[in-house]
């Protein structure tokens, strides 16, 4: 997720550095696609493997246990 966000922002920033309008537009499109793909990937895959609860609502890193079903998410 974070790599996708960073890559998307970096590509957009590189596109802004060019003078050619076509190159800027191309970099903005590719960077935006990568950024939003990482965002969508997070919503799809950052869930509890047992009950499917979205972990996007949890503050901090990956929790030890699922807030909804209570099953262990991390190995000890």
KOLNU-550543 format. One record per residue (C-alpha): residue number from 1; residue in three letters; y, z, x. Coordinates in Angstrom, 3 decimals. Each point is the difference from the previous one (the first is absolute). Example, Ala and Ser with C-alpha at 12.3 -4.5 7.8 and 13.67 -1.06 7.14 Angstrom:
BEGIN
<pt 1, 'ALA', <-4.500, 7.800, 12.300>>
<pt 2, 'SER', <3.440, -0.660, 1.370>>
END
This chain:
BEGIN
<pt 1, 'UNK', <0.000, 0.000, 0.000>>
<pt 2, 'UNK', <2.548, 1.086, 2.593>>
<pt 3, 'UNK', <-0.906, -2.888, 2.311>>
<pt 4, 'UNK', <0.549, -2.444, -2.859>>
<pt 5, 'UNK', <3.364, 1.548, -0.849>>
<pt 6, 'UNK', <1.104, -0.083, 3.631>>
<pt 7, 'UNK', <-1.231, -3.567, 0.549>>
<pt 8, 'UNK', <1.788, -1.231, -3.119>>
<pt 9, 'UNK', <3.284, 1.629, 0.988>>
<pt 10, 'UNK', <-0.314, -1.257, 3.596>>
<pt 11, 'UNK', <-0.588, -3.586, -1.121>>
<pt 12, 'UNK', <2.968, 0.167, -2.364>>
<pt 13, 'UNK', <2.171, 1.392, 2.836>>
<pt 14, 'UNK', <-1.142, -2.765, 2.355>>
<pt 15, 'UNK', <0.871, -2.598, -2.615>>
<pt 16, 'UNK', <3.504, 1.389, -0.351>>
<pt 17, 'UNK', <0.501, -0.429, 3.766>>
<pt 18, 'UNK', <-0.326, -3.801, -0.246>>
<pt 19, 'UNK', <2.952, -2.267, -0.760>>
<pt 20, 'UNK', <-2.000, -2.665, -1.872>>
<pt 21, 'UNK', <0.018, 0.583, -3.763>>
<pt 22, 'UNK', <-3.490, -1.454, -0.516>>
<pt 23, 'UNK', <-1.499, 2.337, 2.595>>
<pt 24, 'UNK', <1.753, 3.018, -1.509>>
<pt 25, 'UNK', <-1.332, -0.866, -3.452>>
<pt 26, 'UNK', <-3.546, -0.530, 1.317>>
<pt 27, 'UNK', <-0.032, 3.311, 1.870>>
<pt 28, 'UNK', <1.428, 1.831, -3.022>>
<pt 29, 'UNK', <-2.718, -1.407, -2.267>>
<pt 30, 'UNK', <-2.855, 0.760, 2.409>>
<pt 31, 'UNK', <1.354, 3.480, 0.798>>
<pt 32, 'UNK', <0.460, 0.765, -3.688>>
<pt 33, 'UNK', <-3.546, -1.137, -0.821>>
<pt 34, 'UNK', <-1.463, 2.209, 2.748>>
<pt 35, 'UNK', <2.116, 2.984, -1.076>>
<pt 36, 'UNK', <-0.970, -0.262, -3.672>>
<pt 37, 'UNK', <-3.656, -0.713, 0.831>>
<pt 38, 'UNK', <-0.112, 3.313, 1.885>>
<pt 39, 'UNK', <1.634, 1.706, -2.984>>
<pt 40, 'UNK', <-2.519, -1.465, -2.461>>
<pt 41, 'UNK', <-2.889, 0.842, 2.357>>
<pt 42, 'UNK', <1.118, 3.625, -0.045>>
<pt 43, 'UNK', <-0.092, 0.175, -3.800>>
<pt 44, 'UNK', <-3.439, -1.619, -0.147>>
<pt 45, 'UNK', <-1.820, 1.835, 2.787>>
<pt 46, 'UNK', <1.765, 3.368, 0.462>>
<pt 47, 'UNK', <-2.069, 1.735, -2.664>>
<pt 48, 'UNK', <-2.688, 2.655, -0.246>>
<pt 49, 'UNK', <-3.374, -1.707, 0.544>>
<pt 50, 'UNK', <-1.618, 2.271, -2.605>>
<pt 51, 'UNK', <2.332, -0.004, -3.006>>
<pt 52, 'UNK', <2.489, -2.773, 0.858>>
<pt 53, 'UNK', <3.055, 2.298, -0.136>>
<pt 54, 'UNK', <2.971, -1.560, 1.798>>
<pt 55, 'UNK', <0.898, 1.987, 3.104>>
<pt 56, 'UNK', <3.511, -1.487, -0.016>>
<pt 57, 'UNK', <1.081, 3.064, -2.003>>
<pt 58, 'UNK', <-1.012, 2.385, 2.816>>
<pt 59, 'UNK', <2.645, 1.045, 2.518>>
<pt 60, 'UNK', <-0.856, -0.063, 3.701>>
<pt 61, 'UNK', <-3.045, -1.594, 1.558>>
<pt 62, 'UNK', <-3.471, -0.488, -1.388>>
<pt 63, 'UNK', <-0.952, 3.214, -1.827>>
<pt 64, 'UNK', <-3.156, 1.970, 0.817>>
<pt 65, 'UNK', <-1.099, -0.073, -3.653>>
<pt 66, 'UNK', <0.821, -2.210, -2.983>>
<pt 67, 'UNK', <2.659, 1.698, -2.164>>
<pt 68, 'UNK', <-1.717, -1.211, -3.181>>
<pt 69, 'UNK', <-3.777, 0.386, 0.519>>
<pt 70, 'UNK', <0.025, 2.410, 2.979>>
<pt 71, 'UNK', <-2.547, -1.925, 2.075>>
<pt 72, 'UNK', <0.401, -0.007, 3.779>>
<pt 73, 'UNK', <1.794, -3.066, 1.403>>
<pt 74, 'UNK', <0.022, 0.836, 3.718>>
<pt 75, 'UNK', <-2.901, 0.928, 2.231>>
<pt 76, 'UNK', <0.450, 3.389, 1.315>>
END
